[in-house]
Amino acid sequence: MEKVNLNTYVEDACFGPSDVRIQNCLRSCNVETLRQLVAISRKDILHMRNMGAIRRAVIENWLSVRGLHLGMTKEEISEYEGVPTKAEEA
């Protein structure tokens, strides 16, 4: 698994052949970082202008290779980043 910094800008991520179109879709909806991207649900991402099932699949594949997925909770994001949650601290 290739971990990434969730503060990385979406425009610095390389999603593959449809990279520019994906980045344009995300930019038009003010999604600037990977942290913002993973917080969006699978359903909600399809409501973005020009974002279809194929582009969503490309994003999901890119995220899954890195141990991420759409619709991540704050706890999942903290766990991914290696930040202990309150339950782990106790």
Residue, then its C-alpha position, 0 to 999 in steps of 0.5 A: m500500500e502506497k500511503v499519501n499525505l491527505n493534505t496533498y492538493v488534488e491537482d498534484a495527484c495523478f489519476g491517470p488518462s482522465d486526470v485533467r477532467i477529474q481534476n476539473c470536476l473536483r476543482s469546480c466543486n471546490v475540492e482542493t485536497l485529498r482529505q476533502l475528496v475522501a470525505i465525499s460519499r460515493k453517491d454525492i460525488l456523482h452529483m458533481r458536474n461532469m463526474g460520471a461512474i467511470r471517473r468515479a471508478v478511476i478515483e476509487n481505484w486510485l484511492s484503494v491502491r493507497g488504502l483510502h476510499l470515498g466516504m471516509t469518516k473522521e475516525e478512518i482518516s485519523e487512523y490512516e494518518g496514524v493519529p491515535t483516536k480517543a478510544e486508543e488513548a484510553 
